[in-house]
């Protein structure tokens, strides 16, 4: 059937397969400026793949339609369409900022290596409407960001299925069960390969030992047939994933590492089988079984290592308990799913139970285990008024908690989302390794063809096993594993130390930091501001001045606002409230404009000086000064030790703050920071960072407030404190989950170790392949040695990366730091 004939058919026929198109079906393909209907997301995905791949001539010159989809494909199409339901999408599709785009995390089956990740990302990023896609190799997940107005989720799922990867919305429990099933199946394949290898070697060793003519023809034939029988389940069961993945790669015109592996295993097996059936030629069943076993064993060890390193991340995804005890207004206890909790609910957390949502303690006092979230294994005491984080474990007494954030809004859910975002980009070294592995396979096949041709003229009897050795010994498994395993182990080590990396580039940037710039309030200090003095100016009572300041700061997340909370007065209503970053807040109370903040902001045009040194805020009514407020903060316990540790490592330290010169100078003197700047606005901070970068420095910025967002985004690598605002955490490249500044030094050391291991793995894998290739091409390396060498190289890479899991930073302080008060 020609394309013209197809287009002339009724619009109710699918342009791709000819099946009837359902009424109001949204699927279609545009070709030659004409819109052609399609019957399902599967046909849409395949049609777009054909056209996007430059093969639109297929539809112009085809002589018949492809086979109609079977019932299973129809069921899949219906399943994909279900995921377009808005009610269902609310559970796993979430807004991406204010851009109108959305993102979701999908669990993907069939991912085995970096080549799979490249293929999935390459195909998804080619879809109109997809702005970003990133595969998490450790957890077999893909995070996709797209425009729902331009692209439906069913199309994304169908596209993945079309290239051989079935996907579904990520659910921690289901994903863990699926990974567990995959691991069990891998173990079964490994056992079959091990038994087959041992038995085949048992029949092969007598042949090798006895030499030509040492065994009668009957026994030789018997040993060959037994080896044939034992190698068959190894090839068709244990090696099945290699063939399946190779077929998928060839369908999608991508050369992954499974292509040479399948050629080696399949070629040796069928050539040996032909030799047994005809009674002529050599057999290589022992090499086939050994190669399959070693390759499976290497991948099994690598997968176990990645899953163990990523175990904490998966545990976080299921950290929130499934149920909660909600208290009614009458104080009655009602058990309900934790997912149904909402802000404003009151829940009872009994000893031994997990905290189901973020909130504030209303009644009770207890110790909480927050190790899963912060990496701190010592329980912390929480009392009335303290905040608690969902996922923490209550150890001692019962607590009544007022819920502030639940479900997807809870902190642990945002941590999981930030972790997935960390794989949205890869360090340059990882990208280089992925490109090298992809190109290496093509070059390997070309070299193998040349070697086979040369040996055909040199010694035809040795062509097969020399070619087999070349394919096996140079399989780029180690090269493909060089960076993913190191990155996964590095991420896991950072996470265990309470450092959440939200962008993969952060590891590379952290490893090359030349200068660390600190904000002051909430970063080097605790950010727990206290009002220590009020000085009224005129007749305004001190208590009323504090109430007005508290009203102006009522809805602010800044640490200064916390200092005025005890003096809030519900009768004071503020209208037209606004804030100016780094300056102060303003609003109208009973029609009168009030301002609170720096003197130049609160009373513009007046040259006012604070009463004493320290941090002073001015309250002004319509530009007239009414009261001074003195605030103070405390230095973090390990601030001095952290600054000293960074300096010892040759990293420059700088203090950049918007506070007064006196306060910043005092803090810099206490911490022995030689370079500091006070009174800097967010714009001036960003300009200062860019000047440092222009001078050739790699700059790390540490901050916590909304006013730090521009400079956090502008730094080469940025770290947000554990108590940072949501916006600051989202803008940062890494988040400290514990309040200890010493984690910064540990993060730098772990990042340096990760980059060092990545480079070592790259060098090892490249040197191995280039040194093994000529030996195999010259016929020096037999197939079984090639299998052993390839597997050993992969295990060396994985083992080297696993050293990061046992890495211990030298940043642990020998001396316990002491706390000291400072003015903020």
N, C-alpha and C positions, 0 to 999 in steps of 0.2 A: 504494500500500500504506500503510495507516495505521500509526501507532505501535503501536496495540493488536495489530494483526495481526502486526507484526514481533516484538513481545515474546512472542507466543504460539508462534512458530516454535521449532524445536529449538534447543537451546543451541549447536549446532554451526554455526549461521549467524551471520556477522558482523552486528552491529547496524547498522553504518554502510553497508556495501556489499552484504551478503548472501552473500559468498563463504564457503566452508567454513572453519571455525576449526580449526587444527591441535590435536591432542591436547595437553593441559597447556599451552596457550598462556596467557601471563601478561597479555595485553593486554585491557583492559576499560574501560568508561565507566560511571559511576554517575549515573543520572538518575531523578528522582522516587523516591529511596530504593531503587532497584532496580539491581542490577549486571548490565550487558549485556556479553557477550563481543565481542571484536574480533579480526580475523584477522591483523593485522600492526602494526608500529609506525607505519606511514604512516596507517592508518585511526585509530589511537589519537591521533596528533598532530592530525589534522583534526577528529576528534570532540571532543577537548578544546578545540581552538580555537573550535569552534562554540558549545559549552556555556559556556566561560569568557567568550566575547564576548557572552553574554546572549541567544543565538539558539537556546535549547533547544526553542523552539516549532517549529523546523524538523523535528525528529523526530516531533512530535505531529501535524503537519498535512501532511507530505510525501505525495505521491500515488504516487511510484515511487522505487526505490532508485537511487543514482548508478551510473554505469558501473563495471564490474569493473576492477580494476587490470590494466594490460598486463604483459607479461613483464618489461619493464625495471623497473617498480615492484616486482615481486616479487623481482627480483634485488637491488634496493636494500634491500628489507626484510630479506632474508637477510643482506646485508652489514652492516646496522645491528645485527642480532642477534649477529653474530660479535663485535662490540666489547664485548659483555657478558661475554665469556670472561675469567675472572680472570687466567689466564696472560698473555693479550694485554694486559690493562689494566696489568699490572705494569710495562710498558715506558713508559707515558705518563701513568698516573693515579697521583697521589701524595697521601699523607696531608696534611691541613691541621691541623697542630698535634695536640692531644689531644682535639679535639671530636668525633672520629668521622667528620667530613666529609672529602671528598677534593677535589682540584682537578686540572684538565687544561687544556692549551692546544690549541685546535683551529685549523687553517687553514681559512678561510672564503672561498669564491668569491663574486664578485658585489658586494663592498663598493665603493661609489663615493664616498660622502660621509657627513657627520655624521648625515643622516637615516637611512641604513642602520644606523649604529651604534645610534641611538635605537631603531629598530624591533627589532633583534636583542635588545638588552638588555631592552626592554620586554616582549617575548614570553617570553624565558627567565626573567626575574625573576618572571613570573606563574606559573611552574610550581611546584607544591608540591614542596619538597625542595631547590630552588635557593636558596642564600643570597646569592650574588653572581655577577654576570657583567659583564665589561668588555671592550669591543672596542678593539683596538689598530689605529687607522686607518692608521698608517704601514706596518704589516707585514701587514695583512689577517688578523689573528688575534683570537681571543676566548678569554679565560681564564674558566673557569667553576668555581665552588665549589658542591658539592651534597652531599646526604646519600644515600649509596648504598643505605641501607635503605629509603628512600622513593621513590627515582627511579633508573631505569636509564639508562646512557649511550645506549643505542639510542633511547630516547624523546627525549633531547635532540637527537640527530642527526636523527631524524625530524621533530621540531618545526622545526628550522632548514630542512630541505628543504621542509616544508609552506608556509613563507613565502617560498620562492624562493632560499634560500642553502644550497648543498651544502657540507658540512664533513667534515673528517676529522682524525685526530690530527696535530698539527704535527710535521713532520720537516723539519729545516733544508734538506736537499738537495732534497727533493720540493717544498717551499714555494718555494725559489728558482727551480726549474725552472718552476713554475706561474706565478710572477710574471714570469719572462722570457718565457714564451709569451704572457701577457696583454699585455706591453709590445710584443712583435712584432706582435700582432694590432692593437693601437692604432695602431702606425706605419702598418700597411697601410690601416687606415680613414682615417688622416690623409692619406695619399698620394692615395687615391681622392677624398677631399673636396677636396684642393688642386687636383688636375687638373680635377675637375668644376667647381670654382669658376672657375678660370682660363678654361676653355672657354666656360662659360655667360656670363661677363662679356664675352668676346670677341664673342658674338652680341648681347649686351644694349647694349653701348656705342654701336654704330651707331644703334640705335633711339633712345637718349637724345639723341645728338648731332643727328640729323637732324630730330627733332621730329615732330609729327603730319603725316602725309601725305608725309614725306620719303622713305619707302621704299615700293616697290610692294607691293601686297597679297600677291603670290606670294612675294616675298622675306621679307616679314614673317611669313607663315605658316611658311616654311621655317625661319627663325631660331627661331620658337616651338617647332616640332617638334624641332629639334636640341637646344634647351635642355631640352625635356621629356625627351628620351632621355638627355642627359648628367646631369640632376638625379636621374633614377631610381636609379642605383646609389649616388649620394650619400645618398639618403634611406633606401633599403632595406639598404644595407651599412654605410656610415659612421655613419648615425644610428641603427642598430639598437639599440645599448645604451640609448639614451634611451627608445625605445619599450618595450623589455623591462623596464627599471627602473620606468617609469611604470605598466605593467600590473601589476607586482608590488606597487607602492605602492597602487594602487586595489583590488587583491584583499585587501590587508591593511588597507584603510581608513586609509591614511596618506598625507598629501600631502607628497611630497618635491619637490625642485627639478626633477626630471625630468618631472613632470606638466605644468607650464607650458611647458617646453621642447618636449615631444612635441606639445602642442596647437599651438604656434607652427609647428613644422616640418611636422607632418602637415596642419594646416589650410591653410597656404600652398601646400603641394604639391598637395593634392587640389583646392583652389579653382583653382589655376593650370592643373592638368590638365583640369578641367572647361571652363575658358575656352578652352583649345586645341582640345578636342574639339568644342565647340559654336560656336567662332569668335566668342564674345562675352565681354566682361570683360577684366580686366587679368591679366597673368602676373607671378609673383614668384619665378621659379626662381633668379634671381641672388641674391635675399635668402636663399632657402632654403639654397643651396650655401654662401654666405658665412657665414651663421649657424652652420651645421653645422661648417664648417672652424674658425672662430674658437673655438667652444665646445670642440671636440675638442682644438685646440691648447692652449687654456688648461688643460684637464684633464690633457693630456699633460705639460705643463711642471710643473704642480702635483704630479702623481704622481712624476715624476722627482726633484723636489726632496725629497719625503717619503722616497722610497726611498734617495736619496743620504744624507739626514740619518740614516736608520735603518740604513745599511749596517754601521756598527760593531756594532750590536746583533745583526744577522744573522750577522756574522762571528764574534761571540762564541759563537753557538749551535753553530758548527762548528769552534771553536777547538781542541778536543781532536783529536789525530791519530786516524786510523781504526785503525792498527795499533801494536803495541808489541813490544819484544824482552824477553821475560821470561827471567830466569836461573834455571836449576834449582839444586838443592842441590849438584850436581856442577859448577856453573859453565857448563853448556851453554846456548847461546842458542836460544830457541824463539820464533818469530814467531807472534803470535796477535792477534785483534781487541782493541782497547783496551777495548771494553765488557766483556770477560771478566776484566779485572784486578780484584783484590780487595785489601783492606788486608792487609799482611804480605808481599805479593809483592815481589821484587827485579827491577828493570828496568834495562836498559842504554840510555842515551840518547846516541847518536852525534852528532858535530858536524853541524849542518844539520838535525837532526831535532827535532820538537816533543816537549815533555815530556808523556807520555800521562796522567799523574795527579798529584795532590798527593803530596808525600813529603819525605823527608829524605835528603840526600846521604850515602852511605856511603863512596864512593871517588871521587876526582877533584876537579878544580877547573876552572871554566870561566866564561865570560861568558854571560849570558842576556839575551835581548831580551824584556822584559815589557811592551812598549808597548801591546799590545792590551788588557792587563788594567789597567794603572796610568796610561796616558797619558804615561809617562816614556820618552822616546825614546833616552836614553843607556843602553847595556847595563850590567848590574850584575854584579859578581863574586860567585860563590857557591862556598863551600868545604865540606869535610866538616863535617857537623853542621848546616849551613844548610838551611832549608826551601825547597822549590821548588814552584811552582804549575803545575798542568796547563794547557797552552796556551802556556807560555813556549817560546821558540825557543833551542836550544843553539847557540852560535856557535863556540866554540873546541875544547875537549877533551872526551873521552868522560866520562860520569858514570854511576855506579851509584847508583840511587835506591831507597830503601826506601819502598814505597807506604803512605801513611797514609789517603788517601781517593781513591776512583776513581768513574768513571761519574757517576751522579746526585748523589753525595755530594761531588764535586769542587767546588772554589771557583767555577770558571767556570760550572758548571751552576747553582749557587745564584745567581750574578750574573744569568744569563738569567732565572731564575724571578723574582728581585726586580724585574728590568726589566719583565716582563709585569705584575707586581703594581702597578707604577707607574700603569698605566692603569685600575686598578680604581675610581678616582675622578677627577673632573675639577675643576679650579678653578672657583670660582663664576662667574667671567667666561666660562669656556667653556660652562658649563651655561646661562647666560643667552643666549649666542649660539645654542646649539642650539635653545632654546625659541623665540627670536625667528625663526629661519629656518623652523621648523615652522609657526608661526602666520602668518608673512608670506605663505606660499604661499596659504593659505586666503583671506586678505584680498586678495591680488593677483587671485585668480580672481573674487572678488566685484566688485572695482573694474573688472576687465576687462569683465565682463558689463555693468556700468553704462555704461562708455565705449562699448561696442558698441551698446547700446540708444540712447544719446544720438546717436551718429553716424548711426544708421539714419534718424533724423528730420532730422538736419542735412544729410547728404550720403551717401546710400546707396552711391554709387560708391566712397567712401573708407573704408567700414566695415572691410573686410577688412584693408587695410594698416595702418590706425590701430590696430586690435585686435592685429594681429601685432606692431607696434612696442611696444605696451604690454607684451605678454607677454614679448617678448625683452629690452627694455631694463631691465625691473625683475626679471629672473630673479635670485633671491637666491644666486647662486653665490658671489659675494664674501663675503656674510654667512656662508654655511656654511663657507667656507674661512678665515675671519678668525682663529679661535683654533686649530684643529687644526694649521695649517701653522706658526704661531708656536711652539706647544708642541713640535711635532716638532723644529723647528730648535733650540729651546732645550735640549731633552733631548739632542740630538746634540752640541751644543757642550759641555754639561756632561760628557757621557761622554768626549769627546775630551780634556778637561782632567783626567780621572781622578776625576770626581765622579759616582757612580751614584745617581740619584734613584729611590727605591723607592715613593714615593707622589706622585701628580701634584699634590696640594695643597701639596707642599713648595715648589714654584716660587713660588706666590702668597705663602705665608707668609715665605719667604726674602726676597722683595722688600720686605717691610714690617717687617723685624726692627728692634727698638729696642735690644735688649740681647742680648749673647752671653755665656753662662755656660759656663766651662770646668771640667772635672774636672782633676785634677792628674796623678796617676801614669798613664802610658800615653797621656796626651793632650798636656799641655804638656811633659811629659818623655817620654823614649823608651820607658819601660816595660821597659827592660832592666836589671832590678835585679841588683846585685852585693852579695855578702856581703863586707864589708871588715873586720869585727872580731867576734870571739866572746869574751864575758867570762863564764866559768863562775862560778857561785855555789855554793861548797861543793866537795865531792869529785868531782862529775861531770866527767870529762875533756871537753875542748873538742871533740875529734873525735867522741866518742859523742853529745854534745849536738847537733852538726850532723847526725849520722846520724838521730837521733830526729826532728828538725825536718824533714829531708828525707822521712822516712817519712810524717809527718803531711800533708805537702804533695804527696805523690806523684801524686795524681789531680786536682789543682786546675789551672785554667787561668789563675789570677791571676798577674800578673807577679812577685809575691813568690815564688811556687813555683819559678819558673825560677832564682832565686838559689841554691836548695838542691839543685838537680839533681846537681851534681858529687859530692855526698856521700851519694847514695842507697846503702842497704845492703839487698840482697835478702833477708837473713836476718831483718830486722825486719818482722814481720807486724802490721798495724794492723787492729783490729776496731772496729766501731761508729763508724767515722769519720763526722764531721759537720762542717759549717761554718756559721758565723753571719756573714751578710753585713756587711761593714764592721768586724768584730770579730776573727775568727780562726778556727782549726780545732781540732778535738779528736778524740781517739780513745783506744783502749786498746791497750797493748803489753804482752804477757805478763800480762794481767789488771790492769795499773796504768793509771789514767787520766792522760793527758797533754793539755796545752793549749798552743797557740802563738798569740800575737797581741798585742793591746793589753793593758797591765798589768791593767786593770780586768776584762778577760775571762779572762785566763790565771790570775790569782790574785785572785778576787773577795773583797771584804772587806778587802783590804790596800791601803793608800795608798802605792803604790810610784811612785817617780819615776825616769825613765831616767837613766843615768849622765851624759850630755852632751846638748847640743842635737843635733837630727837625728832620723832615723827609727830607732827601736829597737823590737825585738820581744822579748817575754818568753816563755821556755819554762818551764812549771811542771808539777810532778809532784804530782798529787792536791792542787792548790792551793798547793804549796810552790815558790817560785822556784828554778830550777836554772841558768838562763843567760840572758844578754842577747845579742841579735844586732843589729849595726849594719849597715844597708843604705844604699846610695846609688844614685841614678839620674842621668842626664844630661839637661839641657835640650835640647829639639829645636832644630835649627840655626836655623829661621826663626820661633821662638816670639816673640821680641821684635819682629821686623819685622811679624808678623801682628797683634800687639796694637796696635802703633803705627798700622798701616794702618786697623784698625777704628776706633780713636779718631779719626783724621783724618776719617773719614766720618761722624762724629757718632753712632757706635754705642757704647753703654756696654758695658764689659767687666768681668766679675766672675769671681772664682775661688772655687769651691765644692768643698771636699774633705773627706774623712773622715780625713785625716792629722792629725798633731799640729800644735799651734798654731805651734811654732817652725819646723817645716819649711814650712808654708804661708806664714807671714809672710816667711820668707827668699825663697821663690820669688816672692811678690807684689812684694817690694822689687826683686828683680832685673829683673822685667818691667814695673815701674812700674804695677802694678794697684792702684788705690786701694781698691776694694771687694773684700773677701775674707772667707771664713768657713772655719774649721777644725773638725775633729772632728764633722762633720755625718753623721748616719746616713742611709740611703736615704729613710726616712720624713721626716726633717727637710729633706732636699734637695727632696723633692716639695712639702712644705708651703711652703718658701721660694719655689719656682717659682710656686706658685699665688698667693702674696701679690703677687709681681711682676705676674702676669697680672691680678689683681684691681685693681691700680693703673692698668690700661690699657696695659701694655706688651706688645709682641709679643716673646716670649722664644725664643731659640735655645739649645739645650743641646748641648754637644760632650762625648762620653764614650767609654769603651771597655770597661768591665768589667760583670760581672753585677750588681754593686751599683749601676750606673748605669741599669739597665733601667727601674725605675719612673719616674725623672725624665726619661728619654728619651721614654717614652710620654706623660708629662704635659706636656711642653713644646709650644709652638705648632709648632715645627719642631725636629727633632733630627738630629744628624750623628754617625755612628760612625766612629772612626778605622780605618785599614786593618788594624790588628792587633787589632781588637775581637773579643770572643767572639761565637760564632754567635748567641746570644740577643740580644746588644746590636745586632748588625747587623740582625736580623729586626725588632727594635722600633724602629729608627731610620727616619726619613723619607728619609735620604740616607746614603751610605757613601763615605768617602774611600778611593779605591783606591791612592793613593800616600801616603807618610809625611809629605808636606809640609802644614803647617798653612796656608800661604798659599792653598791651594785653597779655604779657607773664604771668604776675601775675594772670590776669583774667582767662587765660587758665588753669593754675594750680588749681585755686579755683573751676572752673566749673568741671574739671576732678575729683577732690576730691569729689565734691558734686554728680557727676554722679556715681562714684564707691560706694559712701555711699548709694545712692538710690537703686542701683543694689543689694547690700548686704541686705538692708532692705526688698526689694521685695522678694528675695530668702528666707530669714528667715520667712517672713510672710506666703508665699505660702506653704513652707514645714510644718510649725507649723499648719497652717489651715488644710491641708490634713491629717496630722497624728492625729490631735485632733478630726476631724469630722468623720474619718473612724470608730472608735469604737462606737461612738454614733449611727451612721447609722446601723452598724452591729448588735447592741443590739436592734434595732427596736424602738429607742427613737425618731428619726427624721423622720417625714412623708415626702413623696415625694415633696410636695409643699414647705416645709421649706428647703429641700435639694436644690431645684432649686434656691430659694432665696439666700441661703448661698453661693452656687457656684458662682452665678452672682455677689454677693456682694464682694467676694474675688477677682474676676477679676477686678471689678471697683476700689477696693482699690489699687491694683497694678498699674492700669492705672493712677488713680488720684495722687498717690505718684510720679509717673514718670513725670506727667504734672507739678509738682511743679518746675521742672528744667526750664520750659519755663518762669517762673516768677522769676528765681533766679537772684539776684543782687549781683555782686561781691563787696567785700569791698576794692578792689584795686583802685576804682575811687579816684583820688587824690583831696584832698581838696584845696591844694594850687597850683596855676598855676606855672609850672616850667619855669625857665629862660634859655635861650640859652647862651652858652659861647664858644668862639673859642678855639680850641686846635690844636696842630700840629699833623699831621697824621703819 
